[in-house]
Amino acid sequence: MDVNLSKKPLKWAELGFQYIKTDFRYSAVFQDGDWLPGSLISEENMLIHEGAPSLHYAQQCFEGMKAQTTQDGRVVLFRPALNSERMNRTASRLLMPEVPQALFIAAVEEAVRANYGWIPPYGSGAALYIRPMLIGVGENLGLKPAQSFEFRVFVSPVGPYYKSAGLAAISLAVSDFDRAAPQGTGSYKAGANYAGGLLATLKAQELGASEALYLDSASHRFIDEAGSANIVIALTSGELVTPSSQAILPSITRRSVMEIASQQFEMPTQERAIDLRAEFDSFAEMSACGTAAVLSPVGRVYFDSKWHIVNGDGYTVGPVMQKLYDSLVQLQRGEVEDRFGWLHEVEM
Ligand SMILES: Cc1ncc(COP(=O)(O)O)c(C=O)c1O
């Protein structure tokens, strides 16, 4: 396909995190034990059987990634092989076929390339969000895996996930609901984990928070993660810590931030259980991190019926999160050398 190199007339800097219909999406079907050749299509609606296991039993999973335009005009993905591995880990857990990595990467590249006009330009603060998804389709009634599956990749230009644009502090409210059981599906990117979180998010927002924060469901002491992001904490000791938990999604952003902290800034880092109440006074700075959230400093946390300020006036962005954020986004935008080899260029 010839790529149309003109950009759409969008107000890139004003974009929020909403679906915008783009021109093409990629679709491939798994049938009779094999993947059929996939292709780009323009129809955004899916026609699936009313008995499809994805609709009734949530036999579906997804991923979230971004394509960005670099300073020198390249279009890059960030560590896409890790998204492919994570999708396959989830697929296996839900008895769905793995999407071969070559198919996953080719589908993402094709969807990005075909929608070139929708990729936000360098410096706009926006990015092209990429949503790969795998769903169980076909006729079914009883609780059993689907016979057929559709792998689809659609894209949408997006701005910041949280309403405050740029690097501004957000707030989290500890949820009374559990997100995931210790041996449940919390560490998989299964849609089923998110439906139960909708009410938790609503309740957190009613308290004025940006999002819900979950504690571990066994003891309700240790930090698990936020509704759509992992947590990293800079301690007053100078260490950067992040929760170790079997119930959280292994975030690619978190892994990258921890690597930047230890390798670039030589900070001591540790993944360990973090007791919210017992350790809160040793928190110097806290952030939510994820593809959509990037690295969003957390200024205030609501628990035990009141707001607790992490640092400054509760709206301040601290120096540790500022430098980690700067390093991450400079790397993703190609403003500094890709010293870790994390960028994957999409040839146009
Ligand atoms: C529950 C949850 N945790 C963490 C993350 C962050 O993961 P990643 O950095 O791979 O986007 C996400 C998705 O963005 C998520 O949905």
The ligand as an ORCA input file, in Angstrom:
! r2SCAN-3c Opt
* xyz 0 1
  C      -3.897     -2.611     35.154
  C      -2.736     -2.039     34.428
  N      -1.564     -1.952     35.086
  C      -0.468     -1.435     34.496
  C      -0.499     -0.975     33.185
  C       0.733     -0.427     32.563
  O       1.339     -1.359     31.713
  P       2.244     -0.874     30.505
  O       3.323     -0.033     31.077
  O       2.778     -2.118     29.904
  O       1.371     -0.096     29.589
  C      -1.694     -1.072     32.451
  C      -1.810     -0.645     31.065
  O      -1.388      0.348     30.601
  C      -2.829     -1.596     33.098
  O      -4.007     -1.686     32.445
*
